[in-house]
Amino acid sequence: MTIIQFYPNMVQTAERLTSTASERYLLVYMILVLIIITALVVVFFVVFQKRKNKLLLDRIEQQRAFEAEMIQVQTEAQEQTLKNIGWELHDNVGQLLSFASMQLSILKMQVNDDVKDKFKDTTEALSNGLKEVRALSKTLNNDVILNIGFEKSITNELDRLKRMKFTSAELKITGNKIDFKDRKHEIIVFRILQEFLSNSVKYSEAKNLNITLNYQPEHILITAKDDGKGFDMATVQKGSGLINMKSRAELIGADLALTSRPNEGVVLKIDYPLS
């Protein structure tokens, strides 16, 4: 091979090497550009998704706050209504029954001795009716409940129900008593128990009621039971009573569970945090 033939070959080889290096640089550049674009897309998607999630969470929180506010307003309205009913029972109905009892006593003194015995049952019925009206008025007035206390209010309610139809209605307390930090929550928990007891009166056909207050350092475990006919949790329809109990529990941050089986009664459990 001559020198003239050698140089063209070298030139061609150098051009191929240069072309190959340029292509490599171009390929590397394109890959880098692709990586950067991909990274930007991923970052944009992540930021967009986070913002979307934040908006959804904000909307959910706003909805929850609105629902809590509505429940609070509804609860306050119900409490005011119950208080008004309690006043009416105590002041008006109570006075009417007292007046009727007084008139009956006057009439009883004006009749012969052989007729007086016939007034006995009516007098006792009026007297018992007056006691029940006054007892019921106390459980409806939240000021009275706060004044006499949570445990005493439960005891009064159980005593009233025991006089009505139950063989036994007992309150059991374990642990060291801890007062509610928020007295409004005390009223709400009492109303939940009152709703449970009311349902027991209307539907359970129970003979015995039992409520347990188990005071723990950071929470109160409240269990209410009846020994009635119970129901099937899978088929029973949720009525306004159960809905009210759950909404009230959620309002004060308490956990509520209602369990039952046919012929095994109903159990209500409330876990109320004290802190």
Secondary structure by P-SEA (a helix, b strand, c coil): ccaaaaaaaaaaaaaaaaaaaaaaaaaaaaaaaaaaaaaaaaaaaaaaaaaaaaaaaaaaaaaaaaaaaaaaaaaaaaaaaaaaaaaaaacaaaaaaaaaaaaaaaaaaaccccccccaaaaaaaaaaaaaaaaaaaaaacaaaaaaacaaaaaaaaaaaaaacccccccccccccccccccaaaaaaaaaaaaaaaaaaaccccccbbbbbbbbcccbbbbbbbbcccccccccccccaaaaaaaaaaaaabbbbbbbbcccbbbbbbbbbbcc
